[in-house]
Amino acid sequence: MFDFLRRGTAAGSVPDAKTAETVFSQKASATGPVVAYQTSGRIAWSPRDAVSLTKTGFCGNPVGFRSVKLIAEAAAALPLVVQDCERRYDAHPVVSLLARPNGAQGRAELLEALYAQILLSGNGYVEAVGDGVPQELHVLRSDRMSVVPGADGWPVAYEYAVGGRKHRFAVGDGKSPVCHFKSFHPQDDHYGFAPMQAAAMAMDVHNAASRWSKALLDNAARPSGAITYKGAEGQAHLSADQYERLVAEMESHHQGARNAGRPMLLEGGLDWKPMGFSPSDMEFQKTKEAAAREIALAYGVPPMLLGIQGDATYANYQEAHRAFYRLTVLPLATRVTATLASWISGFTGDEVDVKPDLDQVPALQAERDAQWQRVASATFLSEAEKRSLLGLPAVAVDE
């Protein structure tokens, strides 16, 4: 019944290992090697893990780098106020801790690192150092941190791994020594979703376009042409030696920026036919600009602020700057500082709020002036209601 498997051997006999190997190698498809190594037409996307995205989207992409730096620096530079329901504090343990979080960083440096980690990976981690009330705050790298979930799904510990060594921060029943900031992720309960992941495809396109431009410049900044061979006496092919010599001369004498414009000397029936850009090639720059806009869109940065030409969404630079603060910087800073204040209050025992002082943001000065004028002229509001609308403590203190 299975004699067809023993083709090339006597019927009823069992082939040896060498014969079987020969038989099955003969039955392999002739297109097997081609299919195994065929990659033409497939899209090569970069890896989507946090480390790879940081390398390609932040360290290797100017639009991603500038978007992250612009948001992180603007959010970290916002003046912060510490207050409760009765007063705004100039001197408080939280004020002192935020002013000098550790020996190597100030408030702006710590918050900039925290905001950048959130923008790059969707997660940010702050460690509290000290017994009882924190004495120092340190931002931990999110690519080295992992969440250890318990049986109920809530984190029971955080593990920080570096150089083959791990340190576990136990959450326990008390206050966690690590505060985890994470962006919303619809498909993950423990880790956040980074804007870098949403912009990954656009970053691949932008990086590929930059590499294409570099390759074009290396090739004398012009498209390749074709060398045709018109052999004499019916000869249609170059010999192996002639072909190798031609390739070597082209690489050494006619490629690269230093050889731009050098005349080409052809012999032996060779003819050069230059090729120009096709209409699709001329759309290359527009493709790169569209990718840059998508990266800026994912981060919420107006393209005008990144120097991307042709953007007419906002009437002027001032409106783009105000929209950047109102729609991107303030929501991020407000959410992070509120979480940070709630976490620190668990150590100190004092319930205080930490939030940006909108009255000291130059980009929002016109809006705040108009709001102060409207609230001040509202005679039907009480003094406490006016203070609440302006974000001030409800009760004035005469001291």
N, C-alpha and C positions, 0 to 999 in steps of 0.2 A: 504493500500500500504506500509505503514511504520510499520506494526505490528512486523516485525522482530527486530525493535529497542526496543520493549517492551517485550522482552523475559522474561518469569518468571512472567508476569502479565496477567490478563484477557484481552482478545482481546477487543479493543475499549476503555479500561479504561486508564486513565493517571496516571503513577506511581508517587508516592511522591518523595521527595528529597532523603530520605534514601534508597528507593528501586532503584532509578536511580543511586545513587552512588554505590550500590552493583552490579548492572548490568554492568556498565561500568568498574568497577574494575575487574570484572570477564573476560571481553573481552580484558583486557590489555595483551600484549604479555608476555609470560613467560620469554623471554630473555631480557625484558626491563631493569631490575636492572643490569644485566650483562653488557649490552651495555652502560648503563649510567656511570658505574664506570670502564669500560675497558680502560686501558691506555697502556697495554703491546704492544710493537712494535712501539710505537710512539716516535719520537725524541723530546726531551725536550731541545729546544734552549733557551738561555738566552734572556731577552728583549733587544731591539735594540735602546733604547733611550740613550742619551748622559750620563745621570747619571748612569744608569745600566752598560753601557759599560765601563765607567771609573772605577767603582767598581770591575767588573770582569776582565777587560783587563789590567788595570794599577795597581790598588791597590791589586789585587789578582792574578796576573800573572807575574812571573819574567821576561819572555821574552818580554812581552809588556811594562813592567816598564822600563827595560833596554833600549829598542829600543827608547822609547820616551825621556828618560833622555839623551841618547847618542846624539840624533839629536839636542835636545833643547840646551844642554850645549855646543855642538860644534858650533852651529850657533850663540849662544849668545856670545861666546868667540872670534868671528871673529873681527879683527880690522876694524873699519869703517872710511871712509874718507868723508868729506863734501867739495864739489867743485861745481863750475859752469863752464861756457865755457872759462873762462879766468884764473882762479886761484884755488888753493887748500887752504882751510882755516884752520888755526890753532886756530883762535879766531872768533867765530860767534855765534849769539843767538841759532842757531840749535845745534852747538857743545856743548854749555853750557847746553842746555836743555837735550840733550841725555846723557851727562856726569853725571848729577844729576837730573833725571826725577821727583823725589819726595823725601820727607824727609825720607822715609823708604827704598828706593831702589836705587841702582845704575843702570848703563846702562845694565850690564850683568844680574842682577836679573830681571829687567823689561822685557828685550827681552827673557830671558829664560821662564818666565811665559807666555808671548805672544805666543812664538813658541809651548809651551806645550799645550796651549788651542787650537791652530789650529790643532795640531796632534791628540788631543783627541776628539774634536768635529767637526772639519772642519771649525770652526769659531773663530775669535779673535776680541776683542773689546778694543779700547784704548780711554779713556776719557781725554779731554783737560780741564784743570782747569785754570781760570784766564780770565780777561777782555782783549780783543784784543789778543796780543801775549800770547800764553800759558805759564803759570808759572810752571805748573806741568803736568805730564802725569801719568795716572793710568790704569792698565789692569783690565778689568771687567770680571767676570766669565761668560762664554758663556752659561752655563746651566740656568742662571738667566735672560738672555737677550732675548728679542723677538723683531722682526721687525714689525712695523706697516706700511703696504703698503697703498698708496693713491689710488685714482680712476684710475690713469694712470699706476699703478703697481710699481712706484718708492717709496722708503721709505719716509714717512713724519715724522716719529718719531721712537725712540727706547725706549722700556719699560724695566726697570730693576726691577725685583720682588724678594723680600726676606722677609720672616717672615710675609706674608700676606699684606705687604705694597709694593706699586709700585711708581717708579719715572720715569717720562717721559722726554726724551731728544728730544726736538722738532728740526727737521732739518731746517724747514723754507726756506727762500730764501737765507740766508747767509751761512756761513761755518758751517758744522755740528760739534757739540761738541763731537761727537763720530765717530771714524774711524773704519769701519767694514772691517776686513780681512777675506776672505773666500776662501776655496779651490773650484775647479771646481766640480759642481754637474750637471749631465746631466738632472735630473728630478726635479730640484728645482731652482726657480728664486731668492730666498732670503737667502738661507742657503747653506753652503758648505758641501762637502762629506768628512768624516774623514777616514783616513787609518784604524782606529779602527773598522769601520763598515765593511770594506772589509775583515778584519782578524777575524771577530766575530766567524765564524764557527770553524776556527782553534784554537781560544782561548778556545772555549767550549770543544773541543776535548782534548786540553792540560790540562785544568783544571780538566776534568773528569778523565784523566789518572793519575793526581796527587792524586785525591781523591781515586782512585782505589789502588794506591800504599800505601797510608796511611791506608786504610782498610785492606790491606794485611798484613802490619806490625802489626796492632792491633790484627790480627788473628794469631799471632805467626809466621808471615812471611813465611807461607806455605799454600798451597791450602787446602781447606776443604776436609774432608773425609766423609765416610758414616758409620753409626752405624747400623748394621743389627741385628735383633732380631730373634732368633731361639727358640721359646717357646716350652716348653715340653707339651706332651699330646695334640698336635694339637692346642695349643693356639698361635694365629698369631698376636695378638695385645697387646700392653702394656695397663695397666689400666691408668686411668686419673692421679692418684696419682703417679704412677711409671713414667709416661711421664713428669710430672711437676718436679719431683725430678731429672730426668736425665738432663733436660734442665738447671735447676738451677746449678747443679754440673758442667756442661760443661762451663757455663758462668763465674762461680766464680773460677774454678780451672784449666781450660785448654784453656782459651782465653786471649789474650793480650801479650805484650812483656815480662812482668814479669813472665809469666807462660811458656815461651818458653822452650821446652825440658822436661817438667815435665811428668813423666810416667802416663799412664792412667790405672786405675784399673776398669775392667769391670766384671760384675757379672750377674747371672741370664740369661744366654743364649745370652748375647750381644757380638757382634764381631765388631772390628774396621777394616775398609778397606780404607787405604789411597788412595788418588787420586793424580796423578801427573799432571803437566802442559801438555796441548795438544799443537800440533804444532802452532795452531792459537794463543794460549796464549803467546807463546814464541815470537810472532811478536809484542807484546805490546810495548816494548821499541822503536822499529822502528816507530811505529805509533806516539808515543809521539815526537820523533825527527823530523818526517815529519811535524807534526803540528807546532813545533817550527820554522822550516824553512819557512813555509807558513806565519807565523806572521812576521818574519824578512823580507820576500819578500814583504809583503804589505807595510812595512815602508821604504823599500829601504836600509836596513842595511845588509851588507855582513854577513852571519852566522858566519864566522871566527871571526869577531870582538865581537860576543856575546859568544864565547867559545863553539859553537856547533861543535862537532867532526865530522870528515868525510867529511868536505867540501873541494872540490878540484877545485872550480871555479877559484880561483886566485892562481898564482904561489907562492906567499908569502904574508906575513902580510902587507908589504909596499904597494903592489899593491892594496890590499883590502882597505887599509886606503885611498889611493889616489882616488879610485873609489867611496868610501863613500862620500868624500868631493865633488868630481866633479859631481856626479849624484844625490846626495840627499841634502847635506847641502847647497851648494852654490845656487842651484835654489830656495830653500825656502828662504834663507836669502836675496838674490837679489830681489826677488819679494816683500817681506815684507818691506824691507828698502826703496825701490822705492815708494811704496804706502805711507809709513809713511812720506817720504820727500815731496811728492806732497801734502799731507794733511796739513803738518805744513807750507809749503810755502804759502798756502792760508791765513794763519794768519799773517805771517811776511811780505809778499809782495815780498820777494826775491826768485827767482826760483833757487834752489840749488838741487844738487843730493847727495843722501846718498847711499853709496854702500860699499861692503866689499873690503878691501885692499888685493888683491891677492898676492902681493909681500911679505906680512908678514904672510902667511899661510905656516907653515913648510911642510905640506903634499904635497904642490904644488910647492915647491922650485925648484925641478929639471925641471919641465915644464916651470916655469917662467924664469929660467936662460937661457934655450934654446930659449925661445921666445925673450928675450932681445938681445941675441947674433945674432939671425936671423935678427931682425929689425935693429940693429945697423950696421950690415954689408950690408944692402940693400942700395947701393949708389944711386939708382934711386928714392928713396923716399925723400921728403922734410922733414925738421925738424918738421913741424906741423903735417905731416902725420904720422911720427914715434911716436910722442907723442899721437896722437889719437889712434893708434894701441895698445899702451901700457896702454891706459885708463887714460892718463894724460891730463890736460887742453891743448888746442890746441896752446895757446900762452904762451911763457915763460915770466915770469916777473922778471926783474933784480932789486931786492930790498933787 
